[in-house]
Amino acid sequence: MEIKIRAFQEGDLAACLEVEAAAIKGSNHYMNDVLDYYRTTRGEMTVAEAEGQPVGMGKLTVLFDGSAWLELLRVHPDYQRQGVGMAIYGRYLEQLQELGCPAARMYTGVKNVASSALAEKNGFHRGPEFQGLTLNMDKADASLFWEPPVFRLLNGDEAVLELLALKEKCGGFMDINHTFYELNEKTCRGFAAQGWVYGDGKGNVLVAGARFQPEKALYIAAMGGDRRKALSFALNLAVLSGVQKICAHFPVNDGEQAAFLEKHGFERNPSDLVIMEWTKEK
């Protein structure tokens, strides 16, 4: 079977939506919602074509620090295990060189052997693992809505100071919309520019926001200092934005953080995640 790799074109949308629907069971379909956003980011939306039609796709996005995030990799079930995924990864690797990315990452379920094996075949290795927790707002701890702390948006310099101090606690990464950003100075400044970093000037800090689909969920990337104050502020942000759920990912060994969130209504996600990493040879 001949596989053609090329950039996404407007006429591919309907076929790509069919690929997504077939490849991902359930309701976690978001390509149509994020396509306009993807057009604002560096990195190609790639389509794999076979027999005259799109049968797979994938997006490479350059993050704040110049590293690449690989996302929306989908292959229609009728064409899986026939080299489509490898062909998309081949284009990913070409882009890493073209764009000068020092590193690339993606995530998959810790038990998703096929996905991690495909990444490893293309030079990726297993990185840290994270547990996910989700709060449906109708189960939120009502006591946290009283007297919310007075947080304000932090600027870039303040974000660097506050967030780098949390690096070890966060396992080196912070997650917004299931995008795991390596925690470094450029990431801190990028987060601040997006309006995702809040604090009260007294050592209490919250990193929360949404990379896309802000109407669907708020993502907590980190809480520093008094976690109760940080979570209280996050709940109020969620109410103001009208979202129905708050999501968070933390290192699997951070049982203290998980216990705190579960105490206040969060529930653990069914599967932990693992970051797959590629780094440029020096």
N, C-alpha and C positions, 0 to 999 in steps of 0.2 A: 504494500500500500504506500503510495506516494503522499508525503505530508509536506504541505507548503506553509512556511511561517512568514507572516507579514503583520503590519500594523493594523489595528482595528480601523474600520471604516463605518460611516454612518449606516450604510445598508446592511451591516452585520448585526444590528441590535436585536432584531426579532430572533434570529438563529441563535445568538449568544444567550438570550434569555431562556430559550428552550434547552440549551446545554446546561445552564445553571439549574433549571427546574428538574432536569433529569438526573443530574449529578448529585444534588443536595436534597435529600428528602426533608420534609417538614417545611417550616416557614422562613428559614434563615436565608432568604433570597434578597440581596441588596444591590445588585449591579445597576439596576435602573435608577435607583436613588442616588448612587454615588458617581455616575458617569460624568456629570458636569463638574463635580469636584475633581475627579481624576484628570480632567483636561487642564486643571490649574497646576498640576504637579509635574516635576521633572520625572521622566521615565515613561517608557512605552506601554501602552495597552496592546498586548500581542494576541493575535489570533492564529490558531492552527487549523488549516483547511485540508480536508481530504474528500475526495470524490465530489469536488465542486462546492462544498459547503463547510462552514465553521463547525468543528467538532471539539474544539478545546480553546482555552483562553487563559491569560494570566497577565497580571499587572506588576511592573516594577516601579516603586516609588522612592525617590531620593528624599531622605529625612533631613532634619535640621543640621546634623553633623556630617552630612555627605555620605553616610552609609545608606544602603539600599534595603527596602522592605519588600518582600515578595508576597503578593496577595492575590486573591480571587483566582487561584489556579483551579480550573475546572476542566474535566474531560468527560464527554458524553459516555455513559456506560457501554454503549455499543462499540466504542473505539478505545476502551481502556486496555492496557497491557499490549498495545500495538505500537508503542514508540511515540505517541503523541505527547505525553508528559515529558519525555526525554528531549523532544524537539523544542518544547517551550523552555525548558531549562537551558538548552543550548543557546537560545536567544537571550535569556537572562544573563548568562555568563559573558556573552558578547557585549551586552550593555554595561556590565560592570567595568569592563575595560574601556569602553567608549566614554563613559561618564566619570571614570577615575574614582570609583567607589572603593574605599579601603576595606569595607566589610559588607556583608549581606546577611540578612536573617529572615526567617519565617517561623511560624509556629504550627504545631500539629498536636493531636491528642497523644498522650504518652503511650497509648495502646494501638495507635494507628501505624502498624508496621509498614504498610505499603508506602505511605507518605514519607516516613522517615527514611526508608530504604532508598527511595527515589532521590531524596536530597543527598544522602550519603554517597550515592553513585556519582553525584556531580560535585563532590569535594566538600560537602557540608559535614559538620560533626555535631553531636548532641551537646547542648548547653544546659543551662539551669531549667528546673521545672517549677511550675507555678500552679497554685490552686485557685479556683475561681469561686466567688460567692456573689449571690444576687439577692437584692431586696425588692420585693414587690411593695410599692408604696402603701398599699392597704394594710400591710403588716408592720409598718414602721412603728418604732417605739415613740408613743405620743409624748412622753416626758421630755424628749429631746427637742421638742418644738418651743419650749418655754425659754424665754430670754436667750435667744441665739447670740453667740459671740459677735463682736464687731470686728470682722475681718475686712481687709481691703486687698485690692490687687497689688501684688508686689512687682517691682520693676526688675530688669534683667540682673543688675548687680545684687539685689536682695535675693532673687531666686537662686543665683549661684551660691550665695552664702548659706541659705537655708537648705537647699536640696542636696548639695554635695555631702552635707553632714549626714544625710539619710541613705547614702549609697549602699553601704554594707547591709543595712536593715532591709533595703529593697531588693537585695540580690543583684544589684548593678543595673537594674532595668525598672522603668515605669511604663505602665500600660494604659493607653487610651484607645478605646474601640478595638481591643485585641491587637493593637500595634505596640510592640514592645520596643521602646526607645532606650538605647544605652544611655545611662546617666553620666553626662559629662557637661562641661561648661556650655558648649553650643546647644545641647539639648535644653539645659536650664533656661538659657536666653530665649530659645524658640518657644518653650512652654509659656514663659512670661509674655512674649509678644502675642501669643494666642489668647491670653487672658485666662490661663488655667491655674495660676499660682496665687493663693490667697494666704494672708497672715495677719496677725494682730500686733506685730512688733515686739512680742514678748516670748518668742520661741515657739508659738503655736502656729502650725502651718497646714494647709490643705492644698493638694493638687487634684483638681477635678475639672472635667469638661467633656467635650465630645469632638472627635476629629471629623466625623460626619454623622448624619442622621441625629442631630441634637434633639429632635422632637421625640425620639424613641427611648433614649436612656442617657443617664449621667454616669460617667466613669470616674471612680475614685482611683487615682494613681498612687497617692501616698498621703499619710497623715503623720504629722510630727508634733511633739509636745503633748498637750492634753488631747487625747484622741476623742474624748467625749465632746469637747468643744468643736473639733474639726468635723466630726460626724454630724453634730447639730447644724453646723453651717451648711454642710452638704445636703442635708434633708431640706433645709429652707431653699437652697438653690433649686432642688428638684421640684419643690412645690411651685416656685416662681416660674419655672420653665414648663411646667405641666407634664413632665415625663412620668411614666408609670413604674419605672424601675431604676435602681442604681446597681451598677456592676463594679466589681473590684477583683484584682488578681494580686496575690502576694506569694512569696516563696513558700514552697511546700513545708519547709522546716519552721515557718513562723506560726506555730500553733497559738501563740498568745494573741496575735492579730486576728486569726480566724475565730478564736473563742470570743473575743470582744465583739466582733461583728455578728456572730451567731446569737449572742446574748441580746442584741438589739434588732433581731428579726431577719437577719440575712440567712440564706440557705446555701449550702455547698453545691456547686455544680457537679454533675455526674462524673465528669472526667477531668483529670489534671492535664495541663499543657506542658509541652517541652519546646524550647527554642532551638532551632537548628541554625548553626552559624557557619559562615564562610569568611575567611580573612585572606586578604591579598598577600601573596608571597613577596617578601622583601629581598 
